[in-house]
Amino acid sequence: MASPLTLNDDRLLPPDPGTRGIARRIYATTRELPIISPHGHVPPRWIALDEHFGNPARLLITPDHYINRVLHANGVELSELGVGRGEEMTEADNRRAFRLLCEHWTDLNGTAMRYWLTDQLVGIFGVRVRPAAETADAIYDTIAARLDEPGFRPRRLMDAFRIRFLATTDDPCDDLGMHAEIAADEEFSAKHRVVPTFRPDRYLEPARPDWNELVDALGGAAGVDVGTLDGYTRAMAERRRYFKEHGAVSSDHSHTDLGTLILSADEAARLYDRARRGLATADEALALRRHLFTDQARMACEDGLVMTVHPAVARNHDADALARYGADVGGDIPLALEATRALGPLLNAYGNHPGLHLVLFTLDEDVYSREFAPLATWYRSVHLGVPWWFVDAPESIMRFKRGVTEMAGFSRISGMVDDTRAFCSIPARHDMSRRLDAAHLADLVATHRLDEDEAIEQARALVVDNQVRIFKLDR
């Protein structure tokens, strides 16, 4: 007989009965609040075209790096999960991929992925049996039947999930046609704000072998000659303006470190010219990248786009997987990070500028309390990005909360950022965050560091008010 799959309504709340009672009351005030998702990777075409999600494997497995990493580590080939295969996956292939997930269900025990998947399977799709080899086909059929219902298209799910604001992640040369199509539906846009995010990091990396081609494409999209640094800078500013015109509220940046640098105009122009001619040394390319990144902060002071930074990941670490499947299939590993000295030039120039909101994320947990929290309690521009990617599990999130609030409080925290392309995991991730907020705040109430009414007000701020303020959503 199949084992049941259940969701306990007290999940993630404190085990102590008294503290749990406080947490229940706090959580009850935020449980039904709308979702604000200011950073994520949902493809805008899903929403623009209101696309059918296809099948359970295509929705829940193939695009989910989190799940794929665990299965790959336990002997499953990515191709068996549909990675890199696109439309060639047959119904039998998709069922096989889903069966592999179910066969490896216990490999997810204790992980955040197990938590999110259980929330989705039970709470969204009505699955009542635990995934296993013998239940895989029945669960697949249950999910597939729900996906064929009219209410399981992306736009209807945004209603069901109460997603009020959703930011995608977009290339600077994108024409944003899908976003224009979404915005043109006035009835939908009155309830759901879907905006692009400016992601220029590829264009700031002169050491990339394709950098010159990228810069040429940037100039073409902006209608600007990029033969000189001045032209490049005008092209970047023009594309930022174009994104903001289409609703963007932020730019997103990911480099291997947080190094910043402000070169003299002559030196920056010289290095740009050398990079364009393919003559820049590795040190020159690094200096130019740090200068170009810092210049994004200057532009942010002028145009008001919030600057979010996700540094220090060794991407595509597995050379064989990169060769077989291409980039961004999950073979990425966090790196150690230094922030205080690295950000010195940028913060000394713009750290207290009223136009700059700089949201800093890290995968290096030591940096939260040692560097980020102190920086955020001095520089007016600096805000604390919540745990993301490798550290967005319940245990990591609680370590973050306890590590930063003792110095920075709650006002400097960005609020929940789900950073996902797994659409149906969005409500699970935000609900997880709200439960952990309640657990942390309840502990402060139980130890008489906050009154319960203050904790309730603070919980709402972490869910709604901080995002609106830090990501400038009221402008």
C-alpha positions as CSV (number, residue, x, y, z in Angstrom):
1,M,0.0,0.0,0.0
2,A,1.4,3.4,-1.0
3,S,2.5,5.7,1.8
4,P,0.6,9.0,2.1
5,L,2.1,12.4,1.2
6,T,0.9,15.1,3.6
7,L,1.5,18.7,4.5
8,N,1.4,19.6,8.2
9,D,0.0,23.0,8.8
10,D,2.7,23.7,11.4
11,R,5.6,22.9,9.1
12,L,8.7,25.0,9.9
13,L,7.1,26.5,13.0
14,P,8.9,26.2,16.3
15,P,8.5,22.8,18.2
16,D,8.0,24.5,21.5
17,P,4.2,24.7,22.0
18,G,4.2,28.2,23.5
19,T,6.5,29.7,20.8
20,R,4.6,27.8,18.1
21,G,1.4,29.4,19.2
22,I,2.9,32.9,18.8
23,A,4.3,31.9,15.4
24,R,0.9,30.6,14.3
25,R,-0.7,34.0,15.1
26,I,2.1,35.9,13.3
27,Y,1.9,33.6,10.2
28,A,-1.9,33.9,10.0
29,T,-1.5,37.6,9.3
30,T,0.8,37.1,6.3
31,R,-0.4,33.8,4.9
32,E,-2.8,35.3,2.4
33,L,-0.9,38.4,1.5
34,P,0.0,38.9,-2.2
35,I,3.3,37.6,-3.6
36,I,5.8,40.2,-4.7
37,S,8.6,38.5,-6.7
38,P,11.2,41.1,-7.6
39,H,13.9,38.7,-8.9
40,G,13.3,35.5,-10.8
41,H,13.7,33.7,-14.1
42,V,10.2,32.8,-15.3
43,P,10.2,33.1,-19.1
44,P,7.9,36.1,-20.1
45,R,6.6,34.1,-23.1
46,W,4.8,31.7,-20.7
47,I,2.7,34.6,-19.4
48,A,2.4,36.6,-22.7
49,L,1.2,33.5,-24.6
50,D,-0.5,31.9,-21.6
51,E,1.2,28.7,-22.7
52,H,0.2,25.2,-21.6
53,F,3.0,23.8,-19.4
54,G,3.2,20.7,-21.4
55,N,3.6,17.7,-19.1
56,P,4.7,17.0,-15.5
57,A,8.4,16.4,-16.4
58,R,8.7,19.5,-18.6
59,L,7.2,21.6,-15.8
60,L,8.7,20.2,-12.6
61,I,12.0,18.5,-13.6
62,T,13.7,19.4,-16.9
63,P,14.2,23.2,-16.2
64,D,14.8,22.8,-12.4
65,H,18.6,22.9,-11.7
66,Y,18.0,22.2,-8.0
67,I,16.4,18.8,-8.7
68,N,18.7,18.0,-11.6
69,R,21.8,18.5,-9.4
70,V,20.7,15.9,-6.9
71,L,19.6,13.4,-9.4
72,H,22.8,13.8,-11.4
73,A,24.9,13.3,-8.3
74,N,23.0,10.1,-7.7
75,G,23.7,8.6,-11.2
76,V,21.0,10.0,-13.4
77,E,22.1,11.4,-16.8
78,L,20.8,14.9,-17.5
79,S,19.6,13.8,-20.9
80,E,17.3,11.3,-19.2
81,L,15.6,14.3,-17.5
82,G,15.1,16.1,-20.8
83,V,18.0,18.5,-20.5
84,G,19.2,19.7,-23.9
85,R,16.6,17.6,-25.7
86,G,13.7,20.1,-26.1
87,E,10.8,18.9,-28.2
88,E,12.4,15.5,-29.0
89,M,11.2,14.2,-25.7
90,T,8.4,11.7,-26.3
91,E,5.6,11.0,-23.9
92,A,7.5,7.8,-22.9
93,D,10.6,9.8,-22.3
94,N,8.8,12.3,-20.1
95,R,7.2,9.5,-18.1
96,R,10.6,8.0,-17.7
97,A,12.1,11.3,-16.4
98,F,9.3,11.6,-13.9
99,R,9.8,8.0,-12.8
100,L,13.4,8.7,-12.2
101,L,12.5,11.5,-9.9
102,C,10.1,9.2,-8.0
103,E,12.7,6.4,-7.8
104,H,15.2,8.9,-6.3
105,W,12.7,10.6,-3.9
106,T,14.6,9.6,-0.8
107,D,17.7,11.2,-2.2
108,L,15.8,14.5,-1.7
109,N,15.1,13.8,2.0
110,G,16.2,16.8,4.2
111,T,16.6,19.1,1.2
112,A,14.7,22.3,0.3
113,M,13.8,20.6,-2.9
114,R,11.9,17.9,-1.1
115,Y,10.0,20.6,0.9
116,W,9.1,22.6,-2.2
117,L,8.1,19.6,-4.2
118,T,5.9,18.2,-1.5
119,D,4.2,21.6,-1.1
120,Q,3.5,21.7,-4.9
121,L,2.4,18.1,-5.2
122,V,0.0,18.2,-2.3
123,G,-1.1,21.8,-2.3
124,I,-1.3,22.5,-6.0
125,F,-1.9,19.2,-7.8
126,G,-3.7,17.3,-5.1
127,V,-1.3,14.3,-5.0
128,R,-1.9,12.2,-1.9
129,V,0.7,9.4,-2.2
130,R,4.4,9.6,-1.7
131,P,6.5,9.4,-4.8
132,A,8.1,6.0,-5.4
133,A,8.8,3.7,-8.3
134,E,5.3,2.1,-7.9
135,T,3.4,5.4,-7.6
136,A,5.2,7.3,-10.4
137,D,2.8,6.7,-13.2
138,A,-0.3,7.5,-11.1
139,I,1.2,10.7,-9.8
140,Y,2.2,11.7,-13.4
141,D,-1.4,11.1,-14.6
142,T,-2.8,13.2,-11.7
143,I,-0.6,16.1,-12.5
144,A,-1.1,15.8,-16.3
145,A,-4.9,15.9,-15.8
146,R,-4.6,19.1,-13.7
147,L,-2.4,20.7,-16.3
148,D,-5.1,20.2,-19.0
149,E,-7.6,22.1,-16.9
150,P,-8.3,25.8,-18.0
151,G,-7.3,27.0,-14.5
152,F,-3.8,25.7,-14.9
153,R,-2.5,28.1,-17.5
154,P,0.0,30.7,-16.3
155,R,-2.3,33.6,-16.1
156,R,-5.0,31.8,-14.1
157,L,-2.3,30.4,-11.8
158,M,-1.0,34.0,-11.1
159,D,-4.5,34.7,-9.8
160,A,-4.6,31.5,-7.8
161,F,-1.1,32.1,-6.4
162,R,-1.9,35.8,-5.7
163,I,1.2,37.0,-7.6
164,R,0.9,40.8,-7.7
165,F,4.4,41.6,-9.0
166,L,6.8,39.4,-11.0
167,A,10.1,40.4,-12.5
168,T,11.8,38.3,-15.2
169,T,15.5,38.4,-16.2
170,D,16.3,39.7,-19.6
171,D,19.2,40.3,-22.0
172,P,19.9,44.0,-22.7
173,C,19.4,43.4,-26.4
174,D,16.0,41.8,-26.0
175,D,13.2,43.8,-27.7
176,L,10.9,43.0,-24.8
177,G,8.1,42.1,-27.2
178,M,6.7,39.6,-24.8
179,H,6.6,42.2,-22.0
180,A,4.8,44.6,-24.4
181,E,2.3,41.9,-25.2
182,I,1.6,41.4,-21.5
183,A,1.3,45.1,-20.8
184,A,-1.1,45.5,-23.7
185,D,-3.7,43.3,-21.8
186,E,-5.0,46.0,-19.5
187,E,-7.4,43.8,-17.6
188,F,-4.6,41.4,-16.7
189,S,-2.0,44.1,-16.0
190,A,-4.4,45.8,-13.6
191,K,-4.0,42.8,-11.3
192,H,-0.5,41.5,-12.1
193,R,2.5,43.6,-12.8
194,V,5.1,41.7,-14.9
195,V,8.3,43.6,-15.7
196,P,11.7,42.9,-17.2
197,T,15.1,43.0,-15.4
198,F,18.2,44.4,-17.1
199,R,20.9,41.8,-16.9
200,P,24.1,43.3,-18.5
201,D,26.9,41.1,-16.9
202,R,27.9,39.4,-20.2
203,Y,28.4,42.9,-21.7
204,L,30.7,44.0,-18.8
205,E,33.2,41.1,-19.2
206,P,36.0,42.0,-21.7
207,A,37.7,38.7,-21.1
208,R,34.9,36.7,-22.7
209,P,35.8,35.4,-26.1
210,D,32.5,36.7,-27.5
211,W,32.6,40.1,-25.8
212,N,33.2,42.1,-29.0
213,E,30.2,40.5,-30.7
214,L,28.1,41.2,-27.7
215,V,29.2,44.9,-27.6
216,D,28.4,45.2,-31.3
217,A,24.9,43.7,-30.7
218,L,24.4,46.2,-27.8
219,G,25.3,49.1,-30.1
220,G,22.9,47.8,-32.8
221,A,20.1,47.4,-30.3
222,A,20.7,51.0,-29.0
223,G,21.4,52.5,-32.4
224,V,24.7,53.8,-31.1
225,D,28.3,53.5,-32.5
226,V,30.2,51.6,-29.8
227,G,33.7,52.1,-31.3
228,T,34.7,54.1,-28.3
229,L,34.0,53.9,-24.6
230,D,31.8,57.0,-24.8
231,G,29.7,55.2,-27.4
232,Y,29.5,52.1,-25.4
233,T,28.4,54.0,-22.3
234,R,25.7,55.8,-24.3
235,A,24.5,52.5,-25.7
236,M,24.3,51.0,-22.2
237,A,22.4,54.0,-20.9
238,E,20.0,53.9,-23.8
239,R,19.2,50.2,-23.2
240,R,18.7,50.9,-19.5
241,R,16.3,53.6,-20.5
242,Y,14.5,51.3,-22.9
243,F,14.0,48.7,-20.2
244,K,12.8,51.2,-17.7
245,E,10.3,52.5,-20.3
246,H,9.0,48.9,-20.4
247,G,8.6,48.7,-16.6
248,A,12.0,47.5,-15.4
249,V,12.7,48.4,-11.8
250,S,16.2,46.8,-11.4
251,S,19.3,45.6,-13.0
252,D,20.9,42.3,-12.1
253,H,24.6,41.5,-12.0
254,S,26.7,38.3,-11.5
255,H,30.5,38.3,-11.6
256,T,33.0,36.0,-9.9
257,D,33.9,38.7,-7.3
258,L,32.6,42.1,-6.0
259,G,35.7,44.0,-7.2
260,T,35.0,47.7,-8.1
261,L,37.2,50.3,-9.6
262,I,36.9,53.8,-11.0
263,L,39.6,54.5,-13.6
264,S,40.5,57.8,-15.1
265,A,38.6,58.7,-18.3
266,D,41.8,58.3,-20.3
267,E,42.8,55.0,-18.8
268,A,39.3,53.5,-19.2
269,A,39.1,54.6,-22.8
270,R,42.6,53.1,-23.4
271,L,41.6,49.8,-22.0
272,Y,38.4,49.7,-23.8
273,D,40.2,50.4,-27.1
274,R,42.7,47.5,-26.4
275,A,39.8,45.2,-25.5
276,R,37.9,46.0,-28.7
277,R,41.1,45.3,-30.7
278,G,41.6,42.0,-28.8
279,L,44.8,43.2,-27.2
280,A,43.9,43.5,-23.5
281,T,45.8,41.4,-21.1
282,A,44.0,39.4,-18.4
283,D,44.8,42.1,-15.8
284,E,43.6,44.8,-18.1
285,A,40.4,43.0,-18.9
286,L,39.7,42.5,-15.2
287,A,40.4,46.2,-14.4
288,L,38.0,47.3,-17.2
289,R,35.3,44.9,-16.1
290,R,35.5,46.3,-12.5
291,H,35.3,49.8,-13.9
292,L,32.3,49.0,-16.2
293,F,30.5,47.3,-13.3
294,T,31.1,50.3,-11.0
295,D,29.8,52.6,-13.8
296,Q,26.5,50.7,-13.6
297,A,26.2,52.1,-10.1
298,R,26.7,55.6,-11.4
299,M,24.0,55.0,-14.0
300,A,21.7,53.7,-11.3
301,C,22.1,56.9,-9.3
302,E,20.9,58.7,-12.4
303,D,18.1,56.5,-13.7
304,G,17.0,54.9,-10.4
305,L,17.2,51.2,-11.4
306,V,17.8,49.1,-8.3
307,M,21.1,47.3,-8.5
308,T,21.0,43.6,-7.4
309,V,24.3,41.7,-7.3
310,H,24.7,37.9,-7.2
311,P,28.4,37.3,-7.1
312,A,30.9,34.5,-6.6
313,V,29.8,31.4,-8.5
314,A,32.1,29.2,-10.5
315,R,29.8,28.5,-13.4
316,N,29.8,25.4,-15.5
317,H,32.4,23.8,-13.2
318,D,31.9,20.4,-14.9
319,A,33.7,20.6,-18.2
320,D,32.2,17.4,-19.5
321,A,28.6,18.5,-18.7
322,L,29.3,21.9,-20.4
323,A,30.5,20.1,-23.5
324,R,27.6,17.7,-23.6
325,Y,24.7,19.9,-22.5
326,G,25.8,23.5,-22.8
327,A,25.9,26.3,-20.1
328,D,23.6,26.7,-17.1
329,V,22.5,23.2,-16.6
330,G,23.3,23.1,-12.8
331,G,27.1,22.5,-12.7
332,D,27.8,25.6,-10.8
333,I,29.7,25.8,-7.5
334,P,29.8,28.7,-4.9
335,L,33.1,30.6,-4.3
336,A,34.4,32.4,-1.2
337,L,33.8,36.1,-1.2
338,E,35.4,39.3,0.1
339,A,33.2,42.4,0.1
340,T,34.4,45.2,2.3
341,R,37.6,46.1,0.4
342,A,36.2,45.0,-3.0
343,L,33.2,47.4,-2.8
344,G,35.3,50.3,-1.3
345,P,35.6,52.3,-4.6
346,L,31.9,52.0,-5.4
347,L,30.6,52.7,-2.0
348,N,33.0,55.7,-1.4
349,A,31.7,57.2,-4.6
350,Y,28.0,56.3,-4.4
351,G,27.3,54.5,-1.2
352,N,25.2,57.2,0.3
353,H,23.6,58.6,-2.9
354,P,19.8,58.8,-2.6
355,G,19.3,57.4,-6.1
356,L,21.2,54.1,-5.5
357,H,19.7,51.0,-3.9
358,L,22.3,48.3,-3.9
359,V,21.0,44.8,-2.9
360,L,23.8,42.4,-2.1
361,F,23.5,38.7,-2.2
362,T,26.0,36.0,-1.3
363,L,26.5,32.3,-1.2
364,D,29.3,32.7,1.4
365,E,27.4,32.6,4.6
366,D,30.2,34.0,6.7
367,V,29.9,37.2,4.7
368,Y,26.4,37.9,5.9
369,S,27.3,38.9,9.5
370,R,30.9,39.7,9.0
371,E,30.6,42.2,6.1
372,F,27.2,42.6,4.6
373,A,25.3,43.5,7.8
374,P,27.9,46.1,8.9
375,L,28.0,47.6,5.4
376,A,24.2,47.8,5.4
377,T,24.1,49.5,8.8
378,W,26.3,52.3,7.5
379,Y,25.8,52.9,3.8
380,R,22.3,54.1,3.0
381,S,22.4,52.5,-0.4
382,V,23.2,49.0,0.8
383,H,20.4,46.4,1.4
384,L,20.7,42.7,2.3
385,G,19.6,40.3,-0.3
386,V,18.0,37.2,1.3
387,P,19.5,33.7,0.9
388,W,19.2,32.5,-2.7
389,W,20.2,29.5,-4.8
390,F,22.3,27.2,-2.8
391,V,21.4,28.8,0.6
392,D,17.6,29.2,0.2
393,A,16.9,26.2,2.4
394,P,15.1,26.6,5.8
395,E,18.2,26.1,7.8
396,S,20.3,28.6,5.8
397,I,17.5,31.2,5.9
398,M,17.3,30.9,9.7
399,R,21.0,31.3,10.0
400,F,20.8,34.4,7.8
401,K,18.0,35.9,9.9
402,R,19.8,35.4,13.2
403,G,23.2,36.5,11.7
404,V,22.1,39.8,10.3
405,T,19.2,41.1,12.3
406,E,21.2,41.4,15.5
407,M,23.2,44.1,13.9
408,A,21.1,45.4,10.9
409,G,17.6,44.8,12.1
410,F,14.9,44.0,9.6
411,S,14.7,47.3,7.7
412,R,17.7,46.6,5.6
413,I,16.5,43.2,4.3
414,S,15.2,43.0,0.8
415,G,12.3,40.7,1.6
416,M,11.7,37.3,-0.2
417,V,13.5,36.8,-3.5
418,D,12.6,33.4,-5.0
419,D,15.1,33.5,-7.9
420,T,13.3,30.7,-9.7
421,R,12.2,29.6,-13.2
422,A,10.1,26.8,-11.6
423,F,6.8,28.6,-11.8
424,C,4.8,26.4,-9.5
425,S,7.4,26.6,-6.8
426,I,6.9,30.3,-6.4
427,P,4.1,30.0,-3.8
428,A,5.9,27.2,-2.0
429,R,9.0,29.3,-1.7
430,H,7.2,32.5,-0.5
431,D,5.1,30.5,2.0
432,M,8.3,28.9,3.3
433,S,9.7,32.3,3.9
434,R,6.6,33.6,5.7
435,R,6.7,30.6,8.0
436,L,10.3,31.1,8.8
437,D,9.7,34.8,9.4
438,A,7.0,33.8,11.8
439,A,9.3,31.3,13.6
440,H,12.1,33.8,14.0
441,L,9.8,36.6,15.1
442,A,8.0,34.3,17.5
443,D,11.3,33.5,19.1
444,L,12.0,37.2,19.7
445,V,8.6,37.6,21.3
446,A,9.1,34.5,23.5
447,T,12.4,35.9,24.7
448,H,10.8,39.3,25.3
449,R,12.8,41.1,22.7
450,L,9.7,42.2,20.8
451,D,6.0,42.5,21.6
452,E,3.7,40.4,19.6
453,D,2.0,43.4,17.9
454,E,5.5,44.6,16.8
455,A,6.3,41.1,15.5
456,I,3.0,41.1,13.4
457,E,3.8,44.5,11.9
458,Q,7.4,43.4,11.2
459,A,6.2,40.2,9.5
460,R,4.0,42.2,7.1
461,A,7.0,44.5,6.3
462,L,9.1,41.6,5.3
463,V,6.5,40.3,3.0
464,V,5.3,43.5,1.4
465,D,6.6,46.8,2.7
466,N,10.4,46.1,2.3
467,Q,10.0,44.9,-1.2
468,V,8.0,47.9,-2.2
469,R,10.4,50.3,-0.6
470,I,13.7,48.7,-1.6
471,F,12.7,47.9,-5.2
472,K,11.0,51.2,-5.6
473,L,7.7,49.6,-6.6
474,D,5.6,52.6,-5.6
475,R,7.2,54.9,-8.2
